């Protein structure tokens, strides 16, 4: 998949394209349906499918201090949309100046002058331009003017115990924040994942017989609620693509037994003794086993960690090696 940042970097050999636009944070099941529609239209027309997204999140620019938790990094988003058949991803820097563009300016500069849109596929609730003045209706009018088709795709829903829930990034962030990994995974279509780099921590886990990979994630990453989880650690290859996945017991929190203050994500990889320092990894959360707890002493903590590992094996169906 081709990928570039900013309109000046747009390749000159795209020809006419089918464009889909949005933050696409999470690339959840609703996004997957929408992107699938865009890819299908592109294939039918014999045109490349271009996904347009933004960085940073628009709310942080429009209302500083309100940046939402991010479900997928740009690299992870690129990997996921490429797997859905998208041919190119254009990342538009969302600046104060860009936020003041009118819907007409956005259409002309992005869709007409640079991407040469033959068709545009967006969600039915899509808005664009200064103060979100543009809608699917105004985009359709602009399409008639400039010669591109517009399709608004209905929002996807998900049946739950509380009735039908509209699948959205906001809903998934709430699930993650509550530690409800089952609901998050159902809406995402896969386990929620936190990407980052393995850094050196306090090394207490090694001393206790449970060495952990301390994963430092980018700012605003959607970290699950404090607690212990069954999941996996994915080591990425040199190009950033998902590589080997290993079962892991994962701790999220401040290590209250040792009066910790810094919130961390640490993964104890089952049946593994290698060195992961400096590796780019993804931590995937399958099930929350228990909340974070302060223990009276090290012996009680170690006994509970052994139980966490046993429960992780049971959840993941991963028997001890050998």
C-alpha positions, -999 to +999 in steps of 0.1 A: +000+000+000+012+035-008+013+060+020+021+097+022+016+127+045+002+160+033-013+170+000+020+182-016+033+146-013+004+132-033+018+110-061+012+124-096+003+090-112-028+081-093-053+089-120-089+091-109-096+074-075-123+062-052-118+080-019-130+072+016-125+098+044-124+095+082-103+091+114-109+054+112-095+050+147-097+014+156-106+002+121-135-015+138-163-036+123-183-006+112-152+009+096-144-024+079-179-024+063-174+011+050-139+005+037-151-027+021-177-008+002-151+018-010-128-010-021-156-028-039-165+005-058-128+010-067-125-025-080-157-021-101-144+011-116-109-002-120-096+027-099-073+028-068-090+031-034-075+060-014-082+063+023-079+098+037-073+102+075-060+129+098-032+134+124-034+146+151-070+139+161-091+169+151-106+174+185-072+182+200-068+210+175-104+223+177-107+219+215-071+216+230-069+193+260-097+170+247-076+145+227-095+111+229-077+079+237-063+064+205-072+028+196-048+024+167-015+041+159-010+054+123+013+024+115-012-001+129-041+017+110-021+014+078-015-023+083-052-029+090-066-009+061-040-024+037-053-059+047-088-047+037-077-039+002-070-002+004-044+009-022-032+041-007-034+061+026-032+098+027-026+114+061-036+150+063-020+171+091-049+186+110-038+221+118-056+253+129-054+266+094-068+233+079-096+234+105-108+267+090-112+254+055-148+256+043-164+224+029-160+238-006-123+244+000-119+208+013-137+194-017-117+214-042-082+210-027-084+174-015-109+156-036-107+174-070-072+189-073-051+163-056-070+130-055-091+134-087-120+116-071-143+095-093-163+084-063-164+092-025-176+067+001-182+079+036-204+071+067-239+086+068-229+108+097-198+122+079-191+159+084-163+181+071-151+216+068-151+245+093-174+239+122-184+206+105-206+226+081-204+200+054-225+168+053-232+139+030-259+161+014-235+190+007-208+166-005-233+151-029-241+185-043-203+191-047-200+158-064-226+168-090-207+200-096-173+183-100-182+150-115-178+124-087-204+101-071-211+101-034-223+072-012-232+074+024-229+040+042-252+033+072-236+029+106-231-007+118-247-020+149-240-048+174-265-068+194-255-069+231-271-077+264-283-040+266-298-042+231-285-029+198-253-008+202-240+014+174-204+004+168-182+034+172-147+044+184-163+062+213-181+030+224-149+009+221-129+034+241-155+031+269-152-007+268-114-005+269-114+020+298-137-003+317-116-034+311-144-050+291-122-067+265-148-090+253-171-062+242-142-042+227-131-073+207-166-080+194-168-044+181-133-043+168-134-078+152-102-087+170-086-081+204-077-046+214-040-039+210-015-015+226+016-009+205+049+004+219+086-002+225+100-025+252+120-004+276+139-012+308+117-010+339+124-017+376+133-053+369+112-065+399+095-092+378+129-108+370+137-109+407+104-125+415+108-151+388+084-135+363+104-112+340+082-088+321+084-067+289+077-031+300+059-016+270+061+022+265+033+033+243+028+067+225+008+095+242-030+092+242-029+054+237-061+037+248-048+017+278-073-008+295-084-004+331-058-013+358-057-050+363-042-083+351-052-097+317-048-128+296-035-119+262-005-120+239+026-101+229+032-096+192+067-088+180+067-066+149+091-072+120+116-045+108+089-030+085+064-026+114+042-055+103+027-079+128+050-109+134+051-137+159+024-138+186+032-153+221+007-159+250+012-135+279-001-125+313-004-087+312-003-063+341-017-027+338-012-003+367+011+013+392+025-017+411+008-007+444+025-034+464+058-015+458+041+020+462+045+027+424+032+059+409+038+055+372+012+036+352+028+008+331+019-020+308+040-051+315+037-085+297+050-117+311+055-139+280+048-175+288+076-200+281+100-174+268+134-164+279+148-141+252+157-104+253+130-081+240+146-047+249+142-022+221+117-043+202+085-028+187+057-049+200+019-051+203+002-062+235-032-078+228-058-080+256-082-110+256-097-111+290-094-093+323-086-117+351-087-095+381-083-059+393-050-044+404-044-052+441-019-043+468-005-073+486+007-076+522+040-091+511+061-106+483+051-142+490+014-134+486+022-114+454+042-143+439+015-169+447-011-147+430+012-142+399+014-180+396-023-182+397-025-154+371-003-174+348-023-206+353-056-187+345-039-171+314-030-206+302-066-217+307-081-187+289-058-190+260-056-227+258-018-226+262-005-256+282+030-254+297+059-260+273+075-294+274 
